[in-house]
Structure formats: C-alpha cells, structure tokens
C-alpha cells in the first residue's frame, strides 16, 4: 500500500518523466504517454495509474505558476504537495533541452493556419475556480526563475497577429453561415487598421446588426494557459460589457481552437496585478 505523500525520489522521477514528454512535445516529437507512465510506475512506491495521472496534473499546475508551458493532455490540478514546487523549479532551471525547446516554441514566426471547419473551433470556456485558502493545501510563493515563457510568447507579435487574422476569418464565416452575408463583409481587423489602443482587436456583428467588440488572445499552449491583458482592455470590457467578448485561441500550432468570455473580463477570470506604474505625484 502506497503512502499518501510522495517521497523526494518519487517526485523527482515523476517530474523528470513529465519534463521529458513536455520537451518532446515542444520540439514536435511524438511520444507515448502509456509507455512513459508504465516506465515511471516501476520507479515508484506502488502508485496507482490514477495517482500518477493526478501527479502529472499537479505538475501542470505548478508549471503554470512558474510561467512555463504544460502538457495540454494533463489538465492542471491544484492543491499540490509543497515539495512538488521546489522540484519542478529546480528541474526547469537546469534543463537546457527544455529551455531550448520552449524558447523555440514561443519565439518562432507564425502565419494564420488553413482551417477547413472554422465553426468547429469554438469550445466552452474553462470554469472559473476561485482560490479558497480553506481548501488549498499549498500556494506557490514568489520564485526567481530564469525565464517566463508565457510572457515571452505573449510578446510574439507574429503569433498575436496570426490569431487575430484567424478570428476575423472565423467571424466572417460565422455570419456567412447564419445568412448575414452583408454583415460578414463588414467584419474588420481594427487593430491592424486603426492601431491597438481601442481595447479590442476585431469589430464584428450580431445577427441583429449590433456591433461585437472582440479582443483576441492567442497561445500555442493548452486551454488553461494564463494570458496577459492590459488595464485599457479590462476597462473597455467594463464599458462595453453588453458587446465585448474575449476570444482565447489555444493549441495554435497543432489544432487551433477557441473559447469566448463574454462581458467584463474581471467577472470571468482571476486578475493578478503583475505590473504597476510608479509615479511621484
């Protein structure tokens, strides 16, 4: 019978196995999760497949906290063992193969993909799960890490523009399919034409003709990956709450999909204030 807490040796083995799979995924290599899981189980203290699966999900949650990509097939699961954060941070810092693969993934040039069935891209958004200190066993403290890969990806202008172009195509297709061809022709990529200071990227329409203001956030990583949003964009989502939608594109390199968050962003996400402007008056 396995003990409740994983030993450091077990945690290190699980994290090393996960990081190997993640590095392969980022590099575009194929791997088999079942083969990995069976090989890992032989290094552990009689852990069940379900226990190993949950540990992999915990590792995904830790990687998000550290600003790293995660394996999208392992949905992040919080309430993790405190030791896990330390081990993941240690391995991320010294894993040069992962660093090279992650940098290559976030810094490459992107072009809009050719997607045949645009309507099939839309999915339900993730559920908002507020942190509850009474239920949470552990919350990651601030860590000094070498890189924040999620921030680096957010700064990739080619990825952002490719995502916006795909959303323009999606919106034109949505309106065309619903029989509103004239509205489809009026969909506009406003961030390209008018600049990106309006608080949204794409001007689209409801079937009634009412304007829909769409802010686009794109990632090559999984559905649960956090995104950066400006104060201007958050404020605009408050002001245009009846017409604003944030489209989150994810898995952009492999099979682009998206979900929509309608109305004020602060009601649909947990907003962490990461940057301040320091004034003297």
N, C-alpha and C positions, 0 to 999 in steps of 0.2 A: 504493500500500500504506500503510495507516494505521500510525502509530507506536503503541507499546504504551501509554505514558502519555498521558492526555488533557491538553490544554493548559488553562490557566485559562479562556480564552474558550469552549472546548468544554464544560467543566464548568459554567460559569455558564449557558450556553444550555440544557443538559440539566436543571439544577436549576430554572431558571425555567419550563421547559415542564412539568416534574413538578408544581411548586407550583401552576401554573395548573389542571392537571387535578384536583389534590387539593382546591383551593379550590372548584371547581365541584362536586365530589362531596360535600363537606361542606355545601354550600348546597343540595343536592338537585337540581342541574342535570345534564343529560345531556351527555356528550361522547363523542367517538370516538377511541379510542387509536390506531387505524391512521392517521387523519388527522394526529394530533399527531406520531406517530413519523415520518411522511413529511416533514412540515414541518421537524421538528428535524434530520433527516438532511441537509437542504440546508445547514444551518449548521455541519456537522461535517466533519472531515477524512477523508472516505471511510470512515466507520464502518459496519460491517455491522448488520443488524437485530438479530442476536444480541448484538452488542456493546452496542447501545443498550438492549436489554432488560436485560442484566446491570447496566448503569449505573443504570437505574431501580430495579432490585432493591437495589443498593448504597445508593441514596438512601433507600429504605425502612428499611434497617438503621440508617442514620445518624439518621433521624428518631426511631426508637425510642430510640436512645441519648440523644436530646435531650428526651425526654418528649413527643413530638408524635405525632399520628395519622399513618397512612400509607395509601397506596392498597392495598387488600387484594388487588387483582389482580396486584400486584407483590410476590411473596414475598421477604421480607428476605434479603439475601445479604451476608455479612460479607467480611472480607479486602479492604477497600476502600482506594482511593487516599487518602492523608492529606489532600491538598488538598480532597477532597470534603467532609470535615467542616467545614472553615473556610467554604467557600462556602455550604453548606446553613445553617449557623448564621447567617451574615451575611444571607442572604435571608429566613430565618424572622423575624429580629429587625426587619427593615424592611418586611415585607409586611403592611400593615394590613388588606388584604382577607382574607388567610388568617387573621389573628388574630381578626377579627370572625366569620368562618365557623366557626372552631374553637371559639371561646367559645360561640357559639350552639349548636353540636352537643353540647358537654359540659354545658351549664347548663340545657338545656330540660327541661320536665316530661315524664315518661314514664308510660304506662299499659301493662298487660300486653297484648300483641297477641293477636288471634284467630287461632290457628294450627290449621288443619284436620288435618294429618297430624303429630301430635306424635312418633310413632315415627320419622319420617324426619329428625328434628332431630339425632340423635346421629351423630358422626363419630369417626374415630380421632384421638388427640391428636398434637400435633407431636412429632417426635423430639427428645430431649434431646441437644444438641450442646455438649459441654464446650469451653471456650476452650483452645486449645493455642498457647502462645507460639511454638512452633517452626513452626507453620503460619500464624499470623496475621501479616499484613504490618503491621497498624496497629490500635491500640485507642484509642478516644476518651478524651482526658483530661477532667478536670472542666471544665465550661463554665458561665459565668454567663449564664443565659438569662432573658428577661423572664417567661416562664410555663412551667409544667409542665402540659400539657393532660391527660396521663394521670392525674396526681394530682388535678386538678380534677374529672375525670369520676368517679374513684373516690369522691369526696366527695359525689356527687349521690345523695341518699337515695332520690329517686323512681325512679331507674334501678335501684338495688340492690333496692328492694322489688318493682319490676315483674319483675325477673329471678327473684327468689325465688318469686313467685306463679306464674310460668310453669313453674318446676321442680316446684312442688307439683302442678300440672296434669299435667306430664309423668310424674311418678312414679305418680300415681293411674291415668293411662292405661296405663302400663307394666304395672302389677299387674292391672288390669282385663282387659287383652288376654290376659294369661297365665292367666286363670281364677281369680285370687285376689281376688275382689270384697271380701271382708271386710277383707283387708289394705289394699286400695285405700282403703277408707273410713277407715282409721286413720292415713293419712299426715297429718302435722301440720306446720304452719308455726311451728316453735318459737321462732324469733327474734321473731316478732310476739307470740306468746302469753306467752313466758317471758323475753324480752329477748335481747340478742345477746352475752351473756358466756359462753355454753356452749361455744363453739368450733366450732359448726356452726349451720346455719340451718333445715334441713328434716330431720325424722325420717321415714324411710321403712322399707321392709322388703324382705328377700329372699323368694323364693317359699317358703323353708323356715320363714319366720316370724322369722328373726334380724333384729335392727334394723340399718338402714343410716343412718349419720350423714353428711349432705350439707352441705358448705359451698359457697355459691354466689358466684361472681364474674362480674360482667356488664360487657360493654363494647359500645359501638356500633361499635367499630373492628374491625380484622382479627383473624384467628385467632392470630397471633404477638404480639399486643399484650401487654406485661407486665402483671402485676396486683399489687396491694398485699395483703399478708397479715400479720396480727398475730402476735406471738410466742405468744399464747394459742392461736390457731388452728393454728400449726405444732406446738406441744406436744401439743395434743389429737390431731392426726393421728398423732403418735408413739404416744400412749397407746392410741388406738382403731384401730391400724393394720389390723386384720382387718375393721373395719366402716366405716372412714372413706373417703369419696370427695369429691373437689373437682370440682364441675361448673363448667366455664368456658363461659359463654354469650358469643357474639360476633356481630358484624353485627346487633345487636339492632334497629336502626332499619329495616333493609331486609328481611332474611330470617333471623330468629334461628336459630342452630344452636348446638350444644354438643359438648364432649368431656368425658370423665371421667378424672381422675387418681386412681387407687386407692392407698390406703396412705399412708405418711408423705410429706408434700409435699417434704421435703428430698431424697428419692431420685428425685423426678420433675422437679424444677426446680433451677436455679441460684439460690440465695438470696443477694441482695446486702443486707447490713445498712445501711440508709439512715438509721435513727434510733436514737439512744441516749438513755437516761435518765441524767442526771448527778447523782450523789449525793455527799454529804460524809462519809458513814460507811459 
